[in-house]
Amino acid sequence: MVGGRTGKSPKSSWWSSLGPGLITGAADDDPSGIATYAQAGAQFGFSLSWTLLITYPMMVVIQEISARVGRTTGRGIAGNLRRHYPAWLLHGIVVLLCAANVLNIGADLGAMAAAARLLLPIPAGLYVAGFGIVCAAGMVFVQYGRYVSILRWLTLSLLAYFGTVFVVHVSWGELLRGLLWPDLRLDRSFWMTVVAIFGTTISPYLFFWQASQEVEDTHVKSERAPLLRKPRQAANALTRIRADTATGMAVSNLVALAILVTTASTLHEHRITDVATAAQAAEALRPIAGSAAFALFALGIVGTGLLSVPVLAGSAAYALGEAWRWPVGLSKRPSRARAFYWTIVATIVLGAAGNVLAFNPLRALVWAAVINGIVAVPVMAMLMLMSTRVAILGQFRIGKRLAVLGWGATALMGVASVLFIAGSVRT
């Protein structure tokens, strides 16, 4: 304190206030998500830009409710399901979540390796092993506060995708038209891509991660406690959650839009409409948009993967640990939460092993998306039920506005999931 004032500037205070929401939003733009947005831009140009205006409020509402459940009760989503709902429902959700996360981790590690090889061609297996070790070691050995800070700084890797927008020629008029006056089509592939965007943008692992990180904050910050125990903290806590979540989901959707705009402005304009992976999108950019756009796109894949793999592994460990009543938490030493940390390591090892065994990463992504589609709607519905029950959230249950928006998002996601699963099984 100097002259009665803290040494922190308003900017640093704002940055330090961002946490679970920002990291969750950034982790949503994982390499598999990048591939989806890149394919949407390459195949349909700016025609699907409007989807990211619709997914933003859906993400904000569901993620805010997830955060409120954790901050209010001091337990994650799985912990609350265990206390208030049948065991078969909890275990079914957790098993499917873990399976989807392992598949997604494998696909993301493979995408990171493919992107890194475009920049420095060494064997893909070494990259997969190296990235897996870095992610696992960071979660196990780095002190929680420092690790969260690392994840927060890793979100800056998403700036690479804003950079690509400024090194390609963008038809801003066409983009504005795609955002506000979409050219809707009747063909099946168009609507399957719409559904895929919804599915990759709103994923169950994000719900579990953000709720659990709010719980972690009550453990490591002595001034914070579950709101049911210290209701006087509610005003500041809920305001912070709302701002953090709105910021994180805005970053997520703006990055997704930047990826779509980049490929729409380059690949689509040159009639390159089939992009199967994020690395293929980066490689295709080089002869069209130049080395700068190519390098930024490839580096972004690696950076977002280093952020998303820990979130995928961590959300699985939180869910499984709470379901089986294990001590859980990255703020705990490994010796005090062995099963939790072994789950983190195991999910990353299994994901990496899929690449070593030459499991098709595209099929892994399809199956991960199908499982997420099966899990997302029941989890969203359970979140809505929990968040409106006095027995669970007490006086902090959500109001009518959030309830209407949340149930609307759940219904819309339900339709999208059914269509996506039906289309994926058919292909």
N, C-alpha and C positions, 0 to 999 in steps of 0.2 A: 504494500500500500504506500502510495506517495501522495501526500496532500489529501488523504481520504478517498483516493480513487484507485481502482485496480489498474494493473499494468496492461491488461488485455484491451486491444482495440476492438471496436464494434465488429469489424470484419472477422477477426480471429474468434471472437465470441460466437458469431453466427456460424462459422465453419465448425467450431467445436460442438455446437448444439445439434448439428446434423449427425445422424448415426444410423440406427436400424433402417429407417426409411430410405435414406440415400443409398446405403449399401445394398439393400434389397432391390431397389429400382435398377441400380447399375448391374447387379447380378442377373437381372432378367434378360439383359442383352448378351447372352452367352453365345458361343460360336454356333450352336444349333439355331438360335433365334436369328443371328446374323444371316445364316443361310436362307431362312424363310423370308426375311425382308428383302434380301438381295434377289431372290427368285421372283418375288412379287414385283419389284421394280423392273427387272429384266424382261419379264414376260408381259406385264401389263402397263408399263410406263408409270405415269402419275395417277392412273385410274383408281388405285387402291389407297391413295393417301388418306382419304376420309376415314378409313377404318381406325386410324390412330387417334382421330378426334373422339371416336366412340369408346375405344378401350381406355382412354385416360380416366374419365370419371369412374368407370367400373373398377379400375385398379385402385384408385384413391380410396373409394368406399370400402372395398373388401380388405385392403391392406390396413386401413385405419382401424377397422373393426378388429382385425387380428391383433394389432398393437394394443388396442384398448383391453382386449381380453387378457393379454399377458401382463400389462401394467396394473390392471385392476385387481386381478386374482393372485398374482405372484406365481402363476403356473402357465405353462405353454398350452397349446391346443390339445395335444395328446393327454396331458395331465388333467385337463378339465373334462375331456371325453371319458377318461378312466373313472372319474369321480361321479359323473352324472348320467352316463349312458351305458348301454349293454356292452359287455366285453367283446362279443363277436363283431360288433360294429367297429370298435376301436382297433382290434387286431386286423380286421380286413383292410381298413384304411391304411394302417401302418405298413403292412406287408406290401401292398400295392405301391405305396409311396416309396419304400426302399427299393423295390424292383425298378421302378421308373427312374429313380435317382442314379442307380448303378449304371443303367443303360445310357443315361444322359451324360454321366461322368466319362464313360468310355468314349462316347461320340465326341465330347468336347476335347478330351485329351488327344484324340486322333486328329481333330480339326486344328488344334494348336500345333501339333507336330507337322502337319501338312503345310500350314502357313509359315512356320519357322523354317522349313526346308526350302521354301521359295526364297528366303533371305540368305540362308547359310545351309547348303546341301550336305547334311550329314545324315546317317541312318535314322529313319523315323522312330525305330524302337528306342534309341537313346534319348530322343526328345520326349517320348511318352514317359519313359522311366524317370527322366530328369524332372519334368513338370510334375509328375505324380509325387516324387520325393519332396520337392519344394513345397507343394501344397500341404502334404501330410505333416512334414516337419514343422512348418510354420504353425499349424494348429496345435500340435502336441507340445512343442518346446518354447514357443514365444509367449511371453507374459500377456495376459488377456488385453489389458489396456493398450499395450504397444501393438498387439496384433490387430485390434479394431482400428487403430490409427493407420496401420499399413493398408488395410482393406479400404479405408476412406480415401487414402491417397491413390490407391489403385483405380478408383473411380475416374480419376483424371485421364486414364488411358482411353476413355470414351471420347475425349476431345479429338482423337485421331479421326473420328468419323465426321466431326464438324469440319476438320481440316480438309477432308476429301471434297466436301461440297464447294470449298473455295478454290480448288484447283481444277474443277471441271466446269464446263459451260452449262448453266441451268436455265431452262426456260421458265422464269418465275411466273409468267402468266398462265402457262399450262399447269404448273404446280398449284397455283391458287384455285384454278378451275377444278382440279382433282380433289382438292380439300373441301371446297364449298359446293360444287356442282358436279358430282361424280357421274361418269359415263357408265351406268350399270349395264351389264351384259347378261344374256340368258344362258351362256354355255356353262357346262358343269365345272370345268377347270377354274373359271373365274371365281365361282362361289366356294369351291374347295380351298382356294387360296385365301379367301376371306376367312373361312373357318380356321384354317391353319394359323393365320395371324392372331386370331382370338385365342387359340389354344396355346401358342408359344408365348403370348403376352401375359396370360393369366394362368399361372401354374401353381399347383398345391404346395410345392416345396417353399415357395415364397411366403405363404401364409404361416407355415410352421416356423420358418427362420425369423421373421420379424417379431412374432409373438414371443419366441424364446429369447431374443435379444433384449426385449423390454424387461423380461424377467431377470436376465443377467445384469442389467443396469441397476436393478434394485439390490443385487448382491454386492456389486463392486463399488457403488456410490453410497456411502453411509447416510447421506442426507435423503436418499430415496427409499420408499417402502411401498408395498402394494397399497393401492388406494382404499381397499376395504379396511386396511389397518390404519391408514393415515389419510382420511378423506380431505383434509385441508390442503393436501398437495394437488388435488384434482385440477384446479383451474390452470395452474402452470403446466402440469403434466399433459393434459389433454390439448392445450394450445401448442405445446412443443410437438406432440405426436402429429397433430394436424398439419403443422408447417413442415415437419420433417418428411412426412409421407407425401404431401403434395409436391414438395421439391424433388424427392426421389423418383416419383412416378413421372414427373415432368421431364426429368433428365432421361429416363428410360424411353419415353415415347418420342422425345426429340431426337435421340440417337437413332431409334428405329426409323424415324422419318428421314434422317440424314442418309442412312444406308439405302433406303428405298429411292431417294432422290438421286443419289450418286449412280446407282445402277440404271435407273430410268433414263438419266441424262447421257449415259455412255453406252452400256450394253444394249438397252432397248433401241436406242437410236441407230445402232449398227446392226440391228436384227439378230443379236445374240440373246436368245430367249430361254435357253435351258441351262440353268446354274444349279448343280446338285449340292454343292458344298460351299462353305464360306471361302475356303482356299481357292476353289475354282473361280469364284467371283473376283478375288484379288488378282489371280493370274490373268484373267480375261481383261482386267482394267489396264494392264501394263501397255499393250500396244495401242490402246485407244486413248487413255487419259494420261499416260506418261508414268515415269518411274516414281514421281512423288506420290501420286494417288495410290499406285500399287503398294508402295512401302507403307504408307499410312494405314491402308486397309489391312495389310498383313500384320503389322504391329498391333493394331487394334484387336485382332482376333486373339493373339497371344495374351495381351493385357486383360481382356475381358474373361478369358479362360482362367487365368490365375485368380480372378475374383469369384467366378461362378462355381468352379470346382469345390472350393472350401464351403461355399454356401450349400451346395447340393449335399456334400458329405455331412456337414454339420446338421442340416435339417433332418436328415435320416437318423443321425445319432440322437438328437433331441427327442424325436418322435418315438423311436424304439426304446430309449432309456426311460422316458416318462411312462410308456405303456407297461414296462416291466419293473417299474419302481426302482431303477438304478439311480445312484447319484449322477447327476448330469451337470454339464456346464463348462465352457471354456475358461471360466474364471477359477475353476478348481484345478489343483495339481493332478497330473496323471495318476499319481499313486492313490489319490482319493476318488478317482472316477475311472477306474481301469476299463470297465466294460464300455463306457461311453467313448473313450479314446480309441479302444480297439475297434469299435464300430466305424469310426471315422477312417482309420487306417484300412480296414477291410473293404469298405465301399470304394475307396480309391484304388486299392490293389485289384479288386475284381473288375473295376472299370478299365484299368490299364491292361489287365490280362486279356480282356476281350480284343484289344488291338494286337497283342502278341499272337493270339490264336487266330488272327485274321478274320475275326467276326466282322461282317459287313457293317460299317458305321452308318450307312444310310438306313439299313433295316433296323439297326439299334434305335435310330432316331424315330423311325415310324412307330416301333413298338413302345418307346418311351412316351411318344405323343398320344398313342391310343390309351395307354394306362393312365396318363395324366388326365385324359378326357373322361375316363371312367371315374377317377378319384375326385376331380375338381368340383363337380356339382354336389355330390354328397357332403364334401367338406365345407363348401360354401353354405349349403343348407344348414349344416350343424352349427356353423359360425353364427348364422342369423338366429337360430333358435337359442343358442347360448347367450348371445348379446342382448336378447330381449327378456331374459329370465331374471327376475328379482333374486331367485335362489342362488344365482351364479354371480351376477354383477351388482346386485343390490341397487342402490340409488344411482349407480353409474350405467345402468342399462341404456342402450341407445334410444334416441327419440324417433318420432314418426318419420322425419325426413330421411335419416340414415336407413331406417327400416325399409321404407319404400324403395329407395335407391338400391339398397343391398339385395332385396328380393327381386327387383327388376334385373339387376346384373346376374343374379343366379339363374333366373328364367332364360335370359338371353344366352348365357353360357351353356345352359342345358340344351338348347336348340343347336348351338354351334357344336357341342360335343357329340351329340347324336349324329349329326351330319358328317362330322370329321371321322368318327369311328366307322360309320357305314361306308364312307368313301375309301378309307384306308384298308378295310377288310376286303373290299371289292377289288382293290389294286393288288 
